[in-house]
Amino acid sequence: MKNTVQTFKEAKKNHMKLAMLTAYDYSTAKLQDEAGIHGILVGDSLGNVILGYEDTISVTMEDMIHHGAAVARGAKNALVVVDMPFMSYQTSVYDAVVNAGRLMKEGRANAVKLEGGVSVCPQIKAITDAGIPVMAHLGLTPQSINAFGGFKVQGKNEAAARKLIDDAKAVEEAGAFALVLECVPAKLAKIISEQLTIPTIGIGAGAGCDGQILVYQDMLGMFSDYTPKFVKRFAEVGSVMKEAFANYIKEVQAETYPAEEHTFKIDDEVLGKLY
């Protein structure tokens, strides 16, 4: 059954936990979809794990459209959410609606995600008024990493915790259908989740959220530049890949690959006519 904005809302009502992962290409999205994942985020984290940037700031609309369309072709049942990249929505409400529209039309998204609280509520309202579902994102918002002064847990003091609660209520009021909470203390994330009618999707925010999301390269051990505390490696796929690559190199050099079963035949009579 196709996951939609409505099925996400119903999942919260029915106390069913939602599982999301990132994906950036057709093959990975197809595998995740066949496994039964509820939602796939085409995250601007592709700047880190796909394009090799140190942050997400350099990711463009063209990047998001390109990867979003690839994922959408592979995901038949998962809800596909595409990140709005840095400066695609902060500049004005008009820019936000236009760029969200591009992600839906050209990137084949089912919904878009943007970072921020009260300050981006006009954008959230305008985008949703245009018929485009919006997933909000609070806590550690990577596009604001320079303002935060690094990757730090958010909402640890009273003022910051109250602001997170206020921002969460504001984005729900503005029309967001779900909210990502990143690097938020677990007890605070649980309080926020209980006060909202929309589902919360946690990443480093504890089990009290209505769902979870991870970057798939992190949970498979494929990205080793750094590993956040909240990541659990569900498989060491990176090690398996490196071993396979090394074995391939050895067999090519030893001339054991390709073997006869990997080659195509031609009649010797045909070859004889070539000389």
Backbone torsions as a table, in degrees:
resi	resn	phi	psi	omega
1	MET	NA	136.0	-179.3
2	LYS	-67.0	127.2	174.0
3	ASN	-78.6	134.7	-178.0
4	THR	-133.4	175.9	174.3
5	VAL	-56.0	-38.9	-178.4
6	GLN	-68.7	-40.5	179.5
7	THR	-67.8	-29.5	175.3
8	PHE	-65.4	-43.5	178.9
9	LYS	-64.8	-40.8	179.7
10	GLU	-66.2	-33.5	179.7
11	ALA	-60.6	-41.2	179.0
12	LYS	-64.8	-44.3	-179.8
13	LYS	-60.6	-35.8	-176.2
14	ASN	-93.3	7.2	179.0
15	HIS	57.5	38.0	176.1
16	MET	-102.1	122.6	-177.8
17	LYS	-70.8	138.4	179.7
18	LEU	-98.1	137.3	178.3
19	ALA	-115.0	123.5	178.0
20	MET	-126.4	153.5	172.5
21	LEU	-139.3	162.0	171.3
22	THR	-84.5	157.8	169.6
23	ALA	-156.5	156.4	-175.1
24	TYR	-137.8	3.2	-177.7
25	ASP	-149.3	165.4	-175.9
26	TYR	-61.4	-49.7	-173.6
27	SER	-63.3	-44.3	179.5
28	THR	-66.5	-43.3	179.4
29	ALA	-60.9	-39.8	-179.3
30	LYS	-64.4	-42.5	178.4
31	LEU	-64.3	-45.1	179.0
32	GLN	-62.9	-41.6	-178.9
33	ASP	-63.1	-43.8	-179.8
34	GLU	-67.4	-26.6	177.4
35	ALA	-75.5	-16.3	176.9
36	GLY	101.6	19.1	179.5
37	ILE	-60.7	141.8	-177.2
38	HIS	-78.5	-38.5	-177.9
39	GLY	-146.2	146.3	176.7
40	ILE	-119.9	126.8	175.4
41	LEU	-101.1	120.4	169.6
42	VAL	-85.4	88.8	-171.3
43	GLY	-83.4	154.0	172.8
44	ASP	-71.6	0.0	169.2
45	SER	-60.4	-11.9	174.8
46	LEU	-59.8	-24.1	175.4
47	GLY	-59.5	-38.1	179.4
48	ASN	-81.6	-55.7	-167.6
49	VAL	-88.0	-17.4	179.7
50	ILE	-109.8	-46.2	-173.9
51	LEU	-96.3	-11.7	174.8
52	GLY	80.0	18.4	176.3
53	TYR	-76.5	162.5	177.2
54	GLU	-81.6	-16.7	179.4
55	ASP	-148.9	-173.1	-178.3
56	THR	-97.7	-2.1	-172.5
57	ILE	-60.5	-35.8	-173.6
58	SER	-81.1	-7.1	-178.0
59	VAL	-67.7	136.7	-175.4
60	THR	-106.8	168.3	173.5
61	MET	-60.6	-39.5	-179.7
62	GLU	-63.0	-38.3	176.2
63	ASP	-60.2	-48.0	-176.0
64	MET	-66.6	-39.4	178.7
65	ILE	-64.6	-46.0	-178.4
66	HIS	-58.7	-51.0	-176.9
67	HIS	-76.0	-33.5	178.5
68	GLY	-62.1	-44.7	-179.9
69	ALA	-63.7	-37.8	179.1
70	ALA	-63.8	-44.9	179.4
71	VAL	-64.5	-42.8	-178.6
72	ALA	-60.7	-32.8	178.2
73	ARG	-68.9	-24.7	-179.1
74	GLY	-95.8	-17.5	-175.4
75	ALA	-103.6	109.6	-179.1
76	LYS	-94.5	-30.3	-175.5
77	ASN	-115.0	-26.6	-178.9
78	ALA	-72.8	147.5	171.8
79	LEU	-75.9	121.0	-177.6
80	VAL	-97.5	115.8	179.4
81	VAL	-111.2	131.2	-179.0
82	VAL	-115.0	131.0	178.8
83	ASP	-67.3	139.6	168.6
84	MET	-86.7	119.9	-174.0
85	PRO	-73.2	168.2	-178.7
86	PHE	-52.4	130.4	178.4
87	MET	69.9	16.4	175.0
88	SER	-93.1	-9.5	-178.8
89	TYR	-140.1	-16.3	-177.4
90	GLN	-72.7	-26.4	-172.2
91	THR	-70.0	-38.6	179.4
92	SER	-168.9	161.7	175.9
93	VAL	-62.8	-40.0	179.7
94	TYR	-59.9	-49.8	179.6
95	ASP	-59.3	-39.4	-178.9
96	ALA	-61.3	-45.3	-178.7
97	VAL	-68.1	-43.3	179.8
98	VAL	-61.6	-47.2	-177.5
99	ASN	-70.5	-36.3	174.5
100	ALA	-61.9	-40.0	177.4
101	GLY	-62.0	-39.4	177.8
102	ARG	-64.1	-39.4	179.7
103	LEU	-65.7	-32.6	178.2
104	MET	-76.1	-45.4	-175.5
105	LYS	-76.5	-50.4	-175.3
106	GLU	-91.2	-34.9	-179.1
107	GLY	-89.6	-5.4	176.2
108	ARG	59.5	30.6	-180.0
109	ALA	-71.7	154.3	169.3
110	ASN	-93.3	-19.8	179.6
111	ALA	-162.7	164.0	176.8
112	VAL	-119.5	158.8	176.6
113	LYS	-126.2	138.7	175.7
114	LEU	-137.8	157.6	-175.5
115	GLU	-99.0	144.6	174.2
116	GLY	124.1	164.8	-178.0
117	GLY	-110.8	-119.1	-177.1
118	VAL	-53.8	-38.1	-174.8
119	SER	-63.6	-25.1	-179.1
120	VAL	-108.8	10.4	178.9
121	CYS	-61.1	-37.1	175.4
122	PRO	-60.3	-37.4	177.5
123	GLN	-67.2	-44.0	-179.9
124	ILE	-60.2	-44.5	-179.2
125	LYS	-64.3	-44.0	-178.6
126	ALA	-65.8	-40.2	-180.0
127	ILE	-66.4	-45.3	179.6
128	THR	-67.6	-34.1	176.0
129	ASP	-63.2	-26.5	178.0
130	ALA	-83.2	2.8	177.1
131	GLY	88.3	17.6	-178.9
132	ILE	-110.1	118.8	179.4
133	PRO	-66.8	142.2	-177.7
134	VAL	-123.7	129.1	169.0
135	MET	-100.4	127.1	-179.7
136	ALA	-89.7	170.5	-176.1
137	HIS	-151.1	119.0	-179.9
138	LEU	-128.6	169.4	-178.1
139	GLY	96.2	-129.5	174.7
140	LEU	-78.1	102.1	179.6
141	THR	-101.9	107.3	-171.2
142	PRO	-55.4	-28.4	179.6
143	GLN	-68.8	-16.8	178.9
144	SER	-103.8	20.1	-173.3
145	ILE	-59.4	-33.1	179.3
146	ASN	-69.3	-34.8	178.0
147	ALA	-72.3	-34.5	-179.8
148	PHE	-75.3	-21.8	-177.3
149	GLY	78.1	27.1	178.0
150	GLY	127.0	177.8	-179.2
151	PHE	-82.8	100.2	-175.5
152	LYS	-130.2	147.0	174.7
153	VAL	-62.3	137.1	-176.0
154	GLN	-107.1	151.1	174.3
155	GLY	82.4	28.5	-174.7
156	LYS	-85.2	-22.8	175.8
157	ASN	-105.8	171.1	-172.7
158	GLU	-60.5	-45.9	-177.7
159	ALA	-63.3	-44.2	-179.1
160	ALA	-67.2	-37.7	178.8
161	ALA	-65.7	-43.6	178.0
162	ARG	-62.5	-39.0	179.1
163	LYS	-64.1	-40.2	178.0
164	LEU	-62.2	-42.2	178.8
165	ILE	-64.1	-45.2	179.3
166	ASP	-62.7	-42.5	179.5
167	ASP	-64.3	-40.7	-179.7
168	ALA	-62.2	-44.7	178.6
169	LYS	-65.6	-34.2	-178.6
170	ALA	-68.3	-44.0	-178.2
171	VAL	-69.8	-32.2	174.4
172	GLU	-64.7	-45.6	179.5
173	GLU	-62.0	-33.8	-179.3
174	ALA	-73.4	-15.9	174.9
175	GLY	122.2	1.5	179.1
176	ALA	-61.3	140.2	-179.2
177	PHE	-91.9	-12.8	179.1
178	ALA	-160.2	165.6	-176.4
179	LEU	-140.7	123.3	172.6
180	VAL	-84.5	131.3	174.4
181	LEU	-114.9	115.3	-175.8
182	GLU	-115.0	129.8	177.8
183	CYS	51.5	56.6	178.1
184	VAL	-119.5	137.2	177.7
185	PRO	-50.8	136.8	-172.6
186	ALA	-56.0	-42.8	-178.4
187	LYS	-66.1	-37.4	177.8
188	LEU	-68.2	-42.8	179.1
189	ALA	-61.0	-36.2	178.7
190	LYS	-66.9	-41.1	177.5
191	ILE	-61.4	-45.9	179.1
192	ILE	-60.8	-45.6	-178.9
193	SER	-59.5	-38.8	-178.5
194	GLU	-72.8	-23.4	-177.8
195	GLN	-90.6	-9.6	-179.1
196	LEU	-104.4	152.9	173.6
197	THR	-94.4	-13.7	177.3
198	ILE	-93.3	153.0	-178.7
199	PRO	-71.4	143.4	173.3
200	THR	-103.2	138.9	178.7
201	ILE	-115.5	114.5	-174.4
202	GLY	-92.8	146.5	168.8
203	ILE	-142.1	101.7	-172.2
204	GLY	73.8	33.2	-177.7
205	ALA	-131.0	16.9	174.2
206	GLY	82.9	173.8	-175.2
207	ALA	-83.9	-3.8	-179.3
208	GLY	-78.7	-6.6	177.0
209	CYS	-75.3	165.2	-178.0
210	ASP	-80.0	-10.0	178.1
211	GLY	-166.0	178.1	-179.0
212	GLN	-135.4	154.8	173.2
213	ILE	-142.0	144.3	173.8
214	LEU	-137.7	155.1	169.7
215	VAL	-74.4	125.1	-169.4
216	TYR	-65.5	-30.1	177.1
217	GLN	-66.9	-29.7	177.1
218	ASP	-68.8	-49.2	-174.6
219	MET	-74.2	-12.8	176.5
220	LEU	-105.1	3.6	179.0
221	GLY	68.8	31.3	-178.3
222	MET	-98.3	-15.5	-178.1
223	PHE	-119.8	117.8	-172.0
224	SER	-118.9	8.2	179.2
225	ASP	-61.4	-39.5	173.7
226	TYR	-161.0	154.0	179.6
227	THR	-127.9	111.3	178.7
228	PRO	-60.4	151.9	-179.0
229	LYS	-56.8	-34.7	-173.1
230	PHE	-79.3	-4.9	-176.0
231	VAL	-82.2	131.3	167.6
232	LYS	-108.9	132.1	177.6
233	ARG	-86.9	112.8	-178.8
234	PHE	-84.7	-12.8	174.8
235	ALA	-164.6	153.2	177.9
236	GLU	-99.9	63.0	-176.8
237	VAL	-66.3	-32.8	179.1
238	GLY	-59.4	-42.8	179.2
239	SER	-66.5	-40.6	178.1
240	VAL	-62.5	-41.7	179.9
241	MET	-63.9	-45.7	-179.7
242	LYS	-62.7	-39.0	178.2
243	GLU	-64.2	-42.4	179.1
244	ALA	-64.3	-43.0	178.6
245	PHE	-60.7	-43.5	-179.5
246	ALA	-64.4	-40.6	178.6
247	ASN	-65.6	-38.0	176.9
248	TYR	-61.0	-46.7	179.2
249	ILE	-59.0	-45.2	-179.4
250	LYS	-61.0	-44.8	-176.9
251	GLU	-69.9	-35.1	176.1
252	VAL	-64.0	-45.0	-178.4
253	GLN	-70.1	-30.5	178.9
254	ALA	-86.4	-3.8	-179.5
255	GLU	61.7	29.8	173.4
256	THR	-93.9	-11.7	171.3
257	TYR	-130.3	132.1	1.6
258	PRO	-79.9	141.8	174.9
259	ALA	-87.7	177.7	-175.3
260	GLU	-57.5	-37.2	-177.3
261	GLU	-69.4	-9.3	179.6
262	HIS	-102.1	6.3	-175.3
263	THR	-117.0	166.2	-179.8
264	PHE	-107.8	148.4	-174.8
265	LYS	-101.0	158.8	172.9
266	ILE	-141.1	142.5	-178.1
267	ASP	-65.2	133.6	-179.6
268	ASP	-61.1	-29.8	179.0
269	GLU	-63.0	-38.0	177.4
270	VAL	-66.1	-41.9	179.5
271	LEU	-63.6	-37.8	-179.0
272	GLY	-61.9	-27.6	-179.2
273	LYS	-79.7	-6.5	-178.8
274	LEU	-84.3	-12.5	-174.7
275	TYR	-111.4	NA	NA
